[in-house]
Amino acid sequence: MNIHSVIKFCQLEELAEEDRRLVSKAIDATERSYAHYSHFNVGACLRLADGTEFLGANQENAVFPVGLCAERTAIFAAQVQRPDQPIVAIAIAAKNEAGLVADPVSPCGSCRQVMLEVEERYHQPMRILLYGTRGVYVIEGVKTLLPLSFVEDSMK
């Protein structure tokens, strides 16, 4: 078995205007994060097929498993408020105590699984924009990040 992933690396100004706007909003969303313990603020902004955008930010708790990642806060809010709309793109940005991170940060395993299920539900991959000050990773679907994925068909 050979697994091959294609991840494009570009500068922010090379993105289309609508993708630059998502990244900018994800950066802004890092300010809405509650990261009292890790001091690692993550923001996300997603766009639905109808153009509606939703923000997310990580929310921590002293009992770490009870917190929630930025990606999932945005996805769950969108799914509750607009369940008829697929997610077409999501941008993710992060900062630590020194400022925005240089290298893009990738979603955790739990977020990847949620993103995968959203793609499966709507039969449409979502564009993933991972921002770092050195550039942006552009990924056309979560299966690139999660190639051996566990989906409903895995249980048959």
Number of C-alpha atoms within 10 A of each C-alpha: 3 3 7 8 12 10 14 11 16 14 13 20 11 12 15 9 11 12 22 16 14 23 27 19 22 30 25 19 23 26 15 17 21 19 19 12 10 12 14 20 27 29 29 32 29 29 25 20 12 12 13 12 17 22 25 28 30 24 19 21 14 9 7 11 8 9 14 18 21 28 28 20 20 22 24 15 14 23 15 9 10 14 11 13 16 21 28 20 23 26 28 31 31 31 19 14 10 8 11 19 17 14 16 19 18 17 19 10 11 13 19 19 19 16 25 22 17 19 19 13 10 14 10 14 20 24 19 26 31 24 29 22 15 14 17 28 22 19 21 19 18 23 18 16 20 15 11 9 15 12 12 9 6 7 6 5
